[in-house]
Amino acid sequence: MERGGAVYIITNYTQTTLYTGVTSELLFRIKEHREKIYPNSFSAKYKLTRLVYFCFYQTIDEAIAEEKRIKGGSRAKKIKLIQDMNPDWRVLWEEVKEW
């Protein structure tokens, strides 16, 4: 049985930089970003710790395909995606912890 996956977007406090990622363990991965486990990573460098978008998929392959689609789009499309799900740009960490 194939494991599912999630696509997520994180940003910094001022919402100036966006990072789109994919993972099979969303809670664990966001915790890594928040704690800067990889200090030389893009997300650590730009202080990207605020989860503002996520979507779960039945398979990791579906999640990877969606991540590629999102990454290939413009910043405006990413912002629209976030605002459709999370119009106030709330930090969604608490929602993920409850999954």
C-alpha positions, 0 to 999 in steps of 0.5 A: 500500500502506497503512503499518502503525501501532503503539499505545503507552503510556508512563509516568513513573518512578513510574507515576502518569501514563499516555499512550496514543499512535499512530504509524507509526514507533514507534522514532522516536516513543519517541525523541522522547518520551525526548529531550523534543523537544517540551518543552511537550507532555503527555509532557514536562511529566509526564516520560513516557519509559518505554515499558510497552506497544506493539502493532503493526497492519497498517494505521494506521487499525486502530492509530488505532481501537485508540488511541481505544478505549484512550483511551476506557477507564478507567485500570484497563483501561489498567493491565490491558492493560499488565499482561497484556503486561508484568506487571513494567512493564519498560521496553520500549525495548530490545524496540522497538529490535530490531524 
